[in-house]
Amino acid sequence: MTGTIGCIGLVAIGAFIVLLALWSRKSRRGVRDFYARYGMIAVADPPQNVLIAIGVATPLCLQASLCSVDGRIIPFYWWEWSRTSLHSTGTGVQGSMSRFLAISFPPGTISDAFKQRAIDNKNAKRSVLKIFRDVFALDTDRPIRIEALSDGTFVIFWQVLQRSKIMEDKIAWLRTNL
């Protein structure tokens, strides 16, 4: 009896690992498709002032553009990076990884109204229900930081999960507010 239960447990663990690998592959493919859909291309020499503001040596930097509400083409840089950390839990070590996204706009490409909408989105009041939800799930909607650099570059930062749906939401927000 014990052998049968152990065998079933091993099969269940094996099935879980296979499903996790398949889901991970599908997620990565969705992100690659997202980059292609919006014509995002890798930047060999990213803007140094934004690199300094981000504070990470080698983030992924892609360049793309969107059409604003009034019909102007707005270029932007799409930055992604992650940070890992290890925490002592008394009897062991627990690791965690946080992913971040920043979208930067070169000087003079966006309106003051857009900048204010981004700031308002960051500072928006949260309902009690959303605050409670944030205890259990990462808030990927609200920016965690907004910075206007000395040269006029405007940067919006989010903590995200690397999911194409979350990235699509950022593009939709940009299209609505640019």
The 8 nearest C-alpha neighbors of each residue, nearest first, counted from 0:
[[1, 3, 2, 4, 5, 6, 7, 8],
 [0, 2, 4, 3, 5, 6, 7, 8],
 [3, 1, 5, 0, 4, 6, 7, 8],
 [2, 4, 6, 0, 5, 1, 7, 8],
 [5, 3, 7, 1, 6, 2, 8, 0],
 [6, 4, 8, 2, 3, 7, 1, 9],
 [5, 7, 3, 9, 8, 4, 2, 10],
 [8, 6, 10, 4, 5, 9, 11, 3],
 [7, 9, 5, 11, 6, 10, 4, 12],
 [10, 8, 12, 6, 11, 7, 13, 5],
 [9, 11, 13, 7, 8, 12, 14, 6],
 [12, 10, 8, 14, 9, 13, 7, 15],
 [13, 11, 15, 9, 14, 10, 8, 16],
 [12, 14, 10, 16, 15, 11, 9, 17],
 [15, 13, 11, 17, 12, 16, 10, 18],
 [14, 16, 12, 18, 13, 17, 19, 11],
 [17, 15, 19, 13, 14, 18, 20, 12],
 [16, 18, 20, 14, 19, 15, 21, 13],
 [19, 17, 21, 15, 20, 16, 22, 14],
 [18, 20, 16, 22, 17, 21, 15, 23],
 [21, 19, 23, 17, 18, 22, 16, 24],
 [22, 20, 18, 24, 23, 19, 25, 17],
 [23, 21, 25, 19, 24, 20, 18, 26],
 [22, 24, 26, 20, 21, 25, 19, 27],
 [23, 25, 21, 27, 26, 22, 28, 20],
 [26, 24, 28, 22, 23, 27, 29, 21],
 [25, 27, 23, 29, 24, 28, 22, 162],
 [28, 26, 30, 24, 29, 25, 23, 31],
 [27, 29, 31, 25, 30, 26, 32, 24],
 [30, 28, 26, 32, 27, 31, 163, 33],
 [29, 31, 33, 163, 27, 32, 28, 34],
 [32, 30, 28, 34, 33, 29, 27, 35],
 [33, 31, 29, 35, 30, 34, 36, 28],
 [32, 34, 30, 36, 31, 35, 29, 163],
 [35, 33, 39, 31, 32, 36, 37, 38],
 [34, 36, 38, 32, 33, 37, 39, 31],
 [37, 35, 33, 34, 38, 32, 39, 31],
 [36, 38, 35, 39, 34, 33, 63, 64],
 [39, 37, 35, 36, 63, 34, 40, 64],
 [40, 38, 63, 34, 62, 37, 61, 35],
 [39, 41, 61, 62, 38, 42, 63, 34],
 [40, 42, 61, 60, 62, 43, 39, 59],
 [41, 43, 61, 44, 45, 60, 62, 40],
 [42, 44, 45, 41, 60, 61, 40, 46],
 [43, 45, 42, 46, 47, 60, 41, 61],
 [46, 44, 42, 47, 43, 60, 50, 49],
 [47, 45, 48, 49, 50, 44, 76, 51],
 [48, 46, 50, 49, 45, 51, 44, 52],
 [47, 49, 51, 50, 46, 52, 148, 152],
 [50, 48, 52, 51, 47, 46, 53, 103],
 [51, 49, 47, 53, 48, 52, 54, 46],
 [50, 52, 54, 48, 49, 53, 47, 55],
 [53, 51, 49, 54, 50, 48, 148, 146],
 [54, 52, 50, 51, 55, 49, 101, 56],
 [53, 55, 51, 52, 50, 56, 49, 57],
 [56, 54, 53, 57, 58, 50, 51, 80],
 [55, 57, 58, 54, 50, 51, 53, 80],
 [56, 58, 55, 59, 80, 50, 60, 54],
 [59, 57, 80, 79, 60, 55, 78, 56],
 [58, 60, 79, 78, 80, 57, 61, 41],
 [61, 59, 78, 77, 42, 41, 58, 76],
 [62, 60, 41, 77, 40, 42, 39, 76],
 [61, 63, 76, 39, 40, 75, 77, 42],
 [64, 62, 39, 75, 74, 38, 76, 61],
 [63, 65, 74, 73, 75, 72, 66, 62],
 [66, 64, 73, 72, 67, 74, 63, 174],
 [65, 67, 72, 71, 70, 73, 68, 64],
 [68, 66, 177, 70, 71, 69, 72, 174],
 [67, 69, 70, 177, 66, 174, 175, 176],
 [68, 70, 67, 71, 66, 177, 72, 176],
 [71, 69, 67, 68, 66, 72, 73, 65],
 [72, 70, 67, 66, 69, 73, 68, 65],
 [71, 73, 66, 65, 67, 64, 74, 70],
 [72, 74, 65, 64, 66, 108, 71, 67],
 [75, 73, 64, 63, 72, 65, 104, 76],
 [74, 76, 104, 103, 63, 64, 62, 73],
 [75, 77, 62, 103, 102, 61, 78, 63],
 [76, 78, 102, 61, 60, 62, 101, 75],
 [79, 77, 60, 101, 59, 100, 102, 76],
 [80, 78, 100, 59, 58, 99, 101, 60],
 [81, 79, 58, 99, 98, 59, 100, 78],
 [82, 80, 98, 97, 99, 96, 83, 79],
 [81, 83, 97, 96, 98, 84, 80, 99],
 [84, 82, 96, 95, 97, 81, 85, 94],
 [83, 85, 95, 94, 96, 86, 82, 93],
 [84, 86, 94, 93, 92, 95, 87, 83],
 [87, 85, 93, 92, 88, 94, 84, 95],
 [86, 88, 92, 89, 91, 93, 85, 90],
 [89, 87, 91, 92, 90, 86, 93, 85],
 [88, 90, 87, 91, 92, 86, 93, 85],
 [91, 89, 88, 92, 87, 93, 86, 85],
 [92, 90, 88, 89, 87, 93, 86, 85],
 [91, 93, 87, 86, 88, 85, 94, 90],
 [92, 94, 86, 85, 87, 88, 91, 95],
 [95, 93, 85, 84, 86, 92, 96, 83],
 [96, 94, 84, 83, 85, 97, 93, 86],
 [95, 97, 83, 82, 84, 98, 81, 94],
 [96, 98, 82, 81, 83, 99, 95, 158],
 [99, 97, 81, 159, 158, 80, 160, 82],
 [98, 100, 158, 159, 80, 79, 157, 81],
 [99, 101, 79, 157, 78, 156, 158, 159],
 [102, 100, 156, 78, 155, 77, 157, 103],
 [101, 103, 77, 155, 76, 154, 78, 75],
 [104, 102, 154, 76, 153, 75, 101, 155],
 [103, 105, 75, 153, 152, 154, 108, 106],
 [104, 106, 152, 108, 107, 103, 75, 153],
 [107, 105, 151, 152, 108, 104, 150, 153],
 [106, 108, 109, 105, 151, 110, 152, 104],
 [109, 107, 106, 105, 73, 104, 110, 74],
 [110, 108, 107, 113, 111, 104, 177, 73],
 [109, 111, 112, 113, 114, 108, 107, 177],
 [110, 112, 114, 113, 115, 109, 116, 107],
 [113, 111, 115, 110, 114, 116, 109, 177],
 [114, 112, 116, 110, 115, 111, 177, 176],
 [113, 115, 111, 117, 112, 116, 118, 110],
 [114, 116, 118, 112, 113, 117, 119, 111],
 [117, 115, 119, 113, 118, 114, 120, 112],
 [118, 116, 120, 114, 115, 119, 113, 121],
 [117, 119, 115, 121, 120, 116, 122, 114],
 [120, 118, 116, 122, 121, 117, 123, 115],
 [121, 119, 117, 123, 118, 122, 116, 141],
 [120, 122, 142, 118, 141, 119, 123, 117],
 [121, 123, 119, 120, 118, 124, 141, 142],
 [124, 122, 120, 119, 121, 125, 141, 118],
 [123, 125, 122, 126, 120, 121, 119, 127],
 [126, 124, 129, 130, 123, 127, 128, 122],
 [125, 127, 129, 128, 130, 124, 131, 123],
 [126, 128, 130, 129, 131, 125, 132, 124],
 [127, 129, 131, 126, 130, 132, 125, 133],
 [130, 128, 132, 126, 131, 127, 125, 133],
 [129, 131, 127, 133, 132, 128, 125, 126],
 [130, 132, 128, 129, 133, 134, 127, 135],
 [133, 131, 129, 134, 130, 135, 136, 128],
 [132, 134, 136, 130, 135, 131, 137, 138],
 [133, 135, 132, 131, 136, 130, 137, 129],
 [136, 134, 133, 132, 137, 131, 138, 130],
 [137, 135, 133, 134, 132, 138, 139, 131],
 [136, 138, 133, 139, 135, 159, 134, 158],
 [139, 137, 140, 133, 136, 141, 158, 159],
 [138, 140, 159, 137, 141, 158, 157, 165],
 [141, 139, 138, 142, 157, 169, 168, 165],
 [140, 142, 121, 139, 120, 143, 138, 157],
 [141, 143, 157, 121, 156, 144, 155, 140],
 [142, 144, 157, 156, 141, 158, 121, 145],
 [145, 143, 156, 142, 155, 146, 157, 121],
 [146, 144, 155, 154, 156, 118, 147, 142],
 [145, 147, 154, 153, 148, 155, 144, 52],
 [146, 148, 153, 152, 151, 154, 149, 145],
 [147, 149, 152, 151, 150, 146, 153, 48],
 [148, 150, 151, 147, 152, 48, 153, 146],
 [149, 151, 148, 152, 106, 147, 48, 105],
 [152, 150, 106, 148, 149, 147, 153, 107],
 [153, 151, 106, 105, 148, 104, 150, 147],
 [152, 154, 147, 104, 103, 146, 151, 148],
 [155, 153, 103, 146, 102, 145, 147, 104],
 [154, 156, 145, 101, 102, 144, 103, 142],
 [157, 155, 101, 144, 142, 143, 100, 145],
 [158, 156, 142, 143, 100, 99, 159, 101],
 [157, 159, 99, 98, 139, 100, 143, 156],
 [160, 158, 139, 99, 98, 157, 161, 100],
 [159, 161, 162, 98, 165, 158, 139, 99],
 [162, 160, 159, 163, 98, 30, 165, 166],
 [163, 161, 164, 165, 160, 26, 30, 166],
 [162, 164, 30, 166, 165, 29, 167, 33],
 [165, 163, 167, 166, 162, 168, 29, 161],
 [166, 164, 168, 167, 162, 163, 169, 160],
 [165, 167, 163, 169, 168, 164, 162, 170],
 [168, 166, 164, 170, 169, 165, 163, 171],
 [167, 169, 171, 165, 166, 170, 172, 164],
 [170, 168, 172, 166, 167, 171, 173, 165],
 [171, 169, 173, 167, 172, 168, 174, 166],
 [170, 172, 168, 174, 173, 169, 167, 175],
 [173, 171, 169, 175, 170, 174, 168, 176],
 [172, 174, 170, 176, 171, 175, 177, 169],
 [175, 173, 171, 172, 176, 177, 170, 67],
 [176, 174, 172, 173, 177, 171, 68, 67],
 [175, 177, 173, 174, 172, 113, 116, 68],
 [176, 67, 173, 174, 113, 68, 175, 109]]
